[in-house]
């Protein structure tokens, strides 16, 4: 499986736009990952840099620092996030957020046949020529403002990929809005409203096409239901729950129950994959865990730590 995954990564510069932005779509806080990656309507704090930048303006306190480490599909690849948000630099009603994301997939096997002209068989088995690493990184800078019941935000992102033999750079823009009137909250996040170019060292230009997530949440702090509809303006085929020609749709759903103000239990579905998790909070510290199962790949585990500073 690692060899297959590596083969796909190493031919990224030759692919069209499809799936090009998937390596940056993992999310940066375990509490929302455990909810099936739903939360565009209620996300706040550092996680807003990934789900909906408008949620920065809903962040309690004066500064917030978040860190996540994730191991996906039995260690096939790992992710690390570090993000910070504050209103102190831009005024009381305007928040600034800065986040750094890193994905790594080490030990990808590059194979070759002893006799390239012959078919694979017992007398011509694939041999490991070398093991290489794949890396992807993103720097995100977001600004959001509270406007009565509406929050609006804008995010600038700098993208980098290192696929062993080739590298790529990109610069993109995301937008987001949130509206809340308890117990109902709604949100909309738009990624790449203008197609974002990803420039490879081969001279190939890849495009990250527009996508949007429309979500809602219903409930109180004791029990809350969340549902997000993710739309990609390209044909994902069988990789999407619903493929409608030039549109591809996926669902994210979750439920959160707080048996105690300091404890949260969570469950959900992330593109059809079951998720579970829990979180505890003590004063200014929050610790969360998220599990995701997969029918074909191994399980994924994500841990996050958030500091809510007064």
Secondary structure, 3 states (H helix, E strand, C coil): CHHHHHHHHHCHHHCCCCCCCHHHCCCCCHHHHCCCCCCCCCCCHHHHHHHCHHHHHHCCCCEEEEEEEEEECCCCEEEEEEEEEECCCCCCCEEEEEEEEEEEEEEEEEEEECCCCCCCECCECEEEEEEEEEEEEEEEEEEEEEECCEEEEEEEEEEEEECCCCEEEEEEEEEEEEEEECCEEEEEEEECCCCEEEEECCCCEEEECCEEEEEEEEECCCEEEEEEEEEECCCCHHHCCEEECCEEEEEEEEEEEEEECCEEEEEEEECCEEEEEEEEEECCEEEEEEEECCCCCCCEEEEEEEEEEC
